[in-house]
């Protein structure tokens, strides 16, 4: 598959086998074999149904909610507020009333709480009065899927917002990634640290590399950071040219590792002839 697809459903995008930034980040975290296992594992459906929502699952749901409202400027087409009791509190998900409510929802519509509904609209309101993020939301192309070959490996990327159609200026053309954050987590210094420690630079590198391979001019990359707790603060943080260079360099290195792993028959190990254990300087200092 090769090209840019503007109307591809997320489910179809994820169903393709091309290498994506999640797998590349997993390679950086562990190994090619482990990353390949994680992307192919299929959790037992019944076990998944029994699981309670974890904090990470709730965070993922709320992130998707913010992405949706930023793109469409509404929530009603995909979400509906769950029923509440006489005191205004949400009823238990185990109650028959709640289960009946969920059953009657139209296909593709998910329940959400009053707090989540308020959060989504509060985030949108603040993003639209922020001079920089407003441009992204009003003029950007959302969720375009990129497919191409890099270093003889099929890859894919899906920037949240594509601004490559905007005439060249100080900040454009560019790609934009939306990140929902907790209270105080949208500060530039905090994200600058997590950008490297969580391997988000690999997502940045892969998106820019695929865009360029497909003929798009991309020299700028931004993060639209959104705090999903009141007062729903917004921050737009650019990625400088040196960081883009090293993000691409790191992505290229890991794609080469993946290609070498495939070419060697997908070994279920870390390879042969490992380097010997060495003594770090802090140990020498401690016991000198």
BADOLO-884542 format. One record per residue: residue in three letters; x, y, z of N, C-alpha, C in turn. Coordinates in steps of 0.1 Angstrom, whole numbers, plus 2048, in hexadecimal, padded with zeros to 3 digits. Each point is the difference from the previous one (the first is absolute). Layout:
ALAXYZXYZXYZ ...
END
This chain:
UNK8087F48007F880C80080980C800 UNK7FC80A7F880880C7FF7F780C7FD UNK80280B8087F880C7FD7FB80680D UNK7F780A7FE7FA80880B7F17FD7FF UNK7FA7FC80B7F27FD8007F980880A UNK7F68087FB7FA80A8097F47FB808 UNK7F97F67FB7F47FB8068017F2805 UNK80C7FB8048017F38047FC7FF80F UNK7F77F78037FC7FE80E80C7FB808 UNK80080480D80B7FC8098027F1800 UNK7F47F88018017F28008077FA7F4 UNK7FD8067F48077FB7F480F803800 UNK80380C80680E8048008087F6809 UNK7FA7FD80C8077F78098017F27FB UNK7F77FC7F78007F27FB80B7FD7F6 UNK80680A7FB80B7FE7F780D7FC807 UNK8097F97F980C7FA80680C80A800 UNK7FF80B7FA80B8097FF80580480D UNK80D80380180780480D7FB80E804 UNK7FC80180D7FC80D80580880580B UNK7FD80C80580980680A7FF7F880E UNK7F47FA8037FF7F880C80A7F5800 UNK8007F87F580A7F57FF80E805801 UNK80380B7F980E80680180380480E UNK7F780680780380380E8027F4809 UNK7F87F57FD8027F480780E7F97FD UNK8058027F480D7FB7FC80A807809 UNK7FF80E8018098088087FF7FB80F UNK7F47FD8057FF7FC80E8057F2803 UNK7FF7F77F68037F28038087FA7F5 UNK7F97FA7F68077F97F57F67FE7F4 UNK8057FD7F57F87FD7F47F67F5803 UNK8057F58067F87F48027F480480A UNK80480780A7F580480A7F680A7F9 UNK8058097F87F780A7FA7F77F87F6 UNK8057F77F97F87F87F67F67F8808 UNK8037FA80B7F77F98087F4809805 UNK80480C8047F68098057F68047F6 UNK8058027F37F78057F67F77F57FA UNK8047F38027F87F57FB7F77F980A UNK80280380D7F87F980A7F28047FF UNK7F77F68027F28027FF7F97FC80D UNK7FD80A8097FB7FD80D7F37F87FF UNK7FD7F78097F47F88007F480A802 UNK7F77FF7F67F48098007F880080D UNK7FE7F48057F87FF80C80780680C UNK80D7FD80180780680B8008107FF UNK8018057F480080E7FE7F2806805 UNK7F57F97FD7F38048047FF80180F UNK8077F78077FF7FF80F80880B807 UNK80A8057F980980A8067F980D804 UNK80380580B7FB80D80380880A7F9 UNK7FB80C7FE80880B7FA80B804809 UNK80C7FF7FB80C80580780280E7FE UNK80980680780380E7FF8058037F2 UNK8097F77FB8058037F27F57FF7F5 UNK7F67F78027F57FF7F77F780C800 UNK7FE80580C7F880D80180880B7FA UNK80D80180280880B7FA7FF7FF7F1 UNK8017F37FB7FF7FF7F17F38047FB UNK7F57FC8077F28047FC7FF810800 UNK80580680A7FF80F8018098077F5 UNK80B7F97FD8098067F67F97FF7F2 UNK7F97F57FD7F97FE7F47F480A7FF UNK7FA80280C7F580A80180580E7FC UNK80B80480580580E7FD8048007F2 UNK8077F67FA8038007F27F38027F7 UNK7F67F98047F38007F87FA80E801 UNK7FF80680B7FA80E80180980A7F9 UNK80D7FF8018098097F97FE7FF7F1 UNK7FD7F47FB7FE7FF7F17F28047FC UNK7F67FC8087F28027FB7F980C807 UNK80580580B7FB80B8087F37FC806 UNK7FD7F38027F47FB8078037F2806 UNK7F67FC8088027F28067F47F77FE UNK7F58067FC7F37F87FF8007F57F6 UNK8098017F58007F57F68067F3805 UNK80880180A8087F58057FE7FD80F UNK7FA8098077FF7FE80F7F3805805 UNK7FC7F980B7F38048068027FF810 UNK7FB80A80780280180E7F87F5807 UNK8067F88087F97F58077F680680A UNK7F67F88037F580580980580280F UNK7F980980780380380E7F47FD809 UNK80380080D7F57FE8097F980D804 UNK7F780080A7F980C80480980B805 UNK80C7FC80580980980680B8057F6 UNK7FE7FB7F480A8057F580C7F87FF UNK8017F480880B7F87FF7FE7F57F6 UNK80B7FC7F97FF7F57F67FC7F3807 UNK7F77F97FA7FC7F380580B7F57FD UNK7FF7F680880A7F57FF8007F97F2 UNK80C7FD7FB8007F97F37FB7F2801 UNK7FF7FB80D7FA7F38017F17FF801 UNK7FA80C8017F18018017FA7FC7F3 UNK7F37FB8017F97FD7F47FD80D7F7 UNK7FE80B8077FD80C7F980B8047F7 UNK80C7FF80680C8047F88027F67F4 UNK7FF7F38038027F67F57F68027F5 UNK7F38038047F68037F680480C7F7 UNK80580B80780480C7F980B7FD7F6 UNK80A7F880480B7FC7F77FA7F87F4 UNK7F77F78037FB7F87F57F88087F5 UNK7FA80B8057F88087F780880B7F8 UNK80D8018048088097F98027FD7F1 UNK8008097F78027FD7F280E7FA7FE UNK8027F97F580D7FA7FD80B80B7FF UNK80B7FE80780B80A7FF7FF80B80A UNK7F68008087FE80A80B8047FA80D UNK8088078088057FC80D7FA80880B UNK7FE7FA80C7FC80880B80B808806 UNK7FD80C80680A8078077FA80780C UNK8088058097FA80680C7FE80F7FE UNK7F98068097FE80F7FF80D807801 UNK8097FB80880D8068028087FF7F3 UNK8007F57FA8077FE7F37FB8097F5 UNK7F38018007F98097F680480F802 UNK80080480D80480E80380F8027FD UNK8087F680380F8007FD8028037F1 UNK7FA7F77F88028017F17FD80E7FB UNK7F48058047FC80D7FB80880C806 UNK8057FE80C80980A80680D8007F9 UNK8057F57FD80D7FF7F87FF8077F2 UNK7F47FD7FA7FE8057F27FF810801 UNK7F980480A7FE80F80180D807802 UNK8097FA80980D8078028097FF7F5 UNK7FF7F47F88097FF7F57FC8097F5 UNK7F38047FF7FC8097F580380F804 UNK80380380C80480E80380F801802 UNK8077F57FE80F8018008048037F2 UNK80880A7FE8038057F38077F67F7 UNK8087F78068077F77F87F87F37FE UNK7FA7FA80A7F87F47FE7F48027F8 UNK7FB80D8007F48037F88027FD7F1 UNK80C8047FC8047FE7F18007F17FD UNK8057F88098017F27FD7F27FA7FF UNK7F78048097F27FA8007F88057F5 UNK80280D7FC7F78057F58057FD7F2 UNK80D7FE7FE8057FE7F38077F27FD UNK8017F880B8077F47FE7F87F47FA UNK8077F77FA7FA7F37FB8037F680B UNK7F57FA8058027F680B8017F27FC UNK8087F88078017F27FF8027FB7F2 UNK8098057F98047FB7F380A7F5802 UNK7FE7F57F88097F480280A8007F5 UNK80D7FE80480B8007F78057F17FF UNK8037FB7F48067F37FE80B8017F6 UNK80B7FB80380B8007F680B7F6804 UNK80B7FF7F980B7F880480C809804 UNK8067FD80B80C80680480B7F6803 UNK80B8017F980B7F78027FB7F17FE UNK7F87FF7F57FB7F37FC7F67F980A UNK7FB8088097F67FB80A7F38087FE UNK7F57F97FF7F38078007FC80680D UNK7FD80D8007FD80780C7F38087FE UNK7FB80580B7F480880080180A80B UNK7F980B7FE7FF80B80A7F38077FF UNK7FB80680A7F380780080080C809 UNK80680B7FB80080D8077F2804805 UNK7FF80680C7F38048047FB80C7F7 UNK8098097FD7FC80B7F780B8037F6 UNK7FC8007F48098027F47FE80F7FB UNK80B8078017FF80E7FB80A8027F4 UNK8027F67F98098017F47FB8077F4 UNK7F38038017FA8087F580180F802 UNK80480480B80180E80380D8067FA UNK7FF80C7FA80B8067FA80C802809 UNK80C7FF7FB80C80180780280D808 UNK8027FF80D80380C8088097FB80C UNK80080880B8097FD80B7FD7F2806 UNK7F47FC8017FC7F48077F97F67F7 UNK7FE8037F47F97F77F68087FE7F4 UNK7FE7F47F97F77F58048057F880C UNK7F77F98078037F980C7F77F5803 UNK8047F78097F77F68057FE80380F UNK7F47FB8057FD80380E7FB7F4807 UNK8057FD80C7FB7F58087F980580C UNK7F47FB8037F880480C8037F680B UNK80380680C8037F880C7F780580B UNK7F77F78057F980480C8087FD80D UNK80080980980880080C7F980280D UNK8067FD80B7FA80380D80380E804 UNK7FC80380C80280E80580E804801 UNK80480B7FA80E8048008097F97F7 UNK7FB7F67F98097F77F78028067F2 UNK7FA80B7FD8028067F380B80A800 UNK80780280B80B80980080B7FB7F7 UNK80680A7F980A7FC7F680C7F8806 UNK80580380C80B7F98057FD7F2804 UNK7F37FD8057FC7F38037FF7F77F3 UNK7FA8067F67FE7F97F380E7FE7FA UNK80980980180D7FF7FA8077F4806 UNK7FF7FD80C8057F48077F97F47FB UNK7F37FF8017F97F47FC8017FD7F1 UNK80280A7F88027FE7F280B7F67FD UNK80B80180880B7F77FE7FE7F3808 UNK7FC80180C7FF7F48087F57F67FC UNK7F68057FA7F57F87FB8027FC7F1 UNK80B8047FA8037FD7F27F68067F6 UNK7FA80C8047F78067F78078067F4 UNK80D8028018088057F58007F77F4 UNK7FD7F38037FF7F67F57F48027F8 UNK7F58048067F48037F980280D7F7 UNK80680A80680380C7F98097FD7F3 UNK80A7F88038097FC7F57F97F97F5 UNK7F87F68037FA7F77F67F68087F8 UNK7F88098077F68087F98078097F6 UNK80A8078038078097F78067F87F5 UNK8077F58038067F87F57F67FA7F6 UNK7F47FC8057F67FB7F67FA80B7F8 UNK7FE80B8067FB80C7F98098047F5 UNK80D80180380A8047F68017F67F5 UNK7FF7F38038017F57F67F58017F6 UNK7F48058057F48017F87FF80D7F9 UNK80B80880180180D7F87FA80C808 UNK7FE7FF80D7FB80B80780C808806 UNK7FF80D80080A8098067FD80280F UNK8097FA8087FE80180F80D803806 UNK80180C80680C8048077FC80480F UNK7F38008037FC80480D7F77F6806 UNK8017FF80E7F77F68077FC80780D UNK7F47FE8047FB80680C7F87F6809 UNK80080280D7F87F98097F5809805 UNK7F47FC7FF7F48078067FD7F980D UNK80580580B7FE7FA80D7F3806807 UNK7F87F68047F38048057FE7FA80E UNK7FE80880A7FE7FB80E7F17FD801 UNK7FC7F48037F27FC8017FA80180D UNK8058098097FA80380C7FF80F801 UNK7F68068077FF80E80180C807805 UNK80480B7FA7F98087F68027FD7F1 UNK8047F47FD8027FB7F380A8097F8 UNK80C80180680A8087F98067FA7F4 UNK8038097F68067FC7F380E8057FF UNK8087F87F980E8047FD8047FA7F3 UNK8068097F88057FC7F3810801800 UNK8067F47FE80F7FF8028067FB7F3 UNK8098087FA8077FC7F480B7F7803 UNK8047F87F680C7F780080B8077F8 UNK80B80380680B8077F88077F77F6 UNK8078067F78067F97F480A7F5805 UNK80880380B8097F68047F97F3806 UNK7F58028077F87F58057FA7F87F4 UNK7FB8077F67FB7F97F480A7F87FA UNK80D8057FF80B7F87FA8027F3808 UNK80180180D8037F58087F47F6801 UNK7F48067FF7F47F78008007F77F3 UNK8048067F58017F97F380B7F6801 UNK80C80480580B7F88017FD7F3809 UNK7FA80280B7FC7F58097F67F77F9 UNK7F68057F97F67F87F98077F87F5 UNK8098067F88077F97F68087F4806 UNK80680280B8087F68077F87F4804 UNK7F48038057F77F58057F97F97F5 UNK7FD8077F57FB7F97F480A7F67FA UNK80D80480080B7F87FC8017F3809 UNK7FE80280D8017F58097F47F67FD UNK7F48067FD7F57F77FD8027F87F3 UNK8068077F68037FA7F380A7F5802 UNK80A80280880B7F68037FA7F4807 UNK7F78038097F97F58087F87F77F7 UNK7F98077F77F87F87F68097F87F7 UNK80A8067FB8097F97F78087F4806 UNK80180180D8077F58077F77F5805 UNK7F38017FC7F77F58037F880280D UNK7FF80C8047F880480C8057F880D UNK80C8008048057F880B7F980480D UNK7FD7F68087F980380D80B80180B UNK80980A7FE80B80280A80580F7FD UNK80A80480880680C7FE80C7FF7F7 UNK8027F47FA80C7FF7F780C7F9807 UNK80A7FD7F880C7FA80480B80A802 UNK80B7FC80680C8088027FD80D807 UNK7F980080B7FD80C80780D806806 UNK7FF80D80280C8078068007FC80F UNK80C7FF8068027FC80E7FB80B809 UNK7FC7FC80C7FC80A80B80C809803 UNK7FE80D80180A8098037FD80780D UNK80B8078067FE80680C7FD80F7FE UNK7F58058057FD80E7FE808809809 UNK80280C7FC80980A8087FB80280E UNK7F38008027FB80280E8047F580A UNK8017F47FB8057F580980F802803 UNK8088047F680E80280280280B80B UNK7F780B7FF80180B8097FC7FC80E UNK7F67F88017FA7FC80D80A7F7808 UNK8077F77F88097F680780F8037FF UNK80380C7FB80E8037FE80780180D 
END
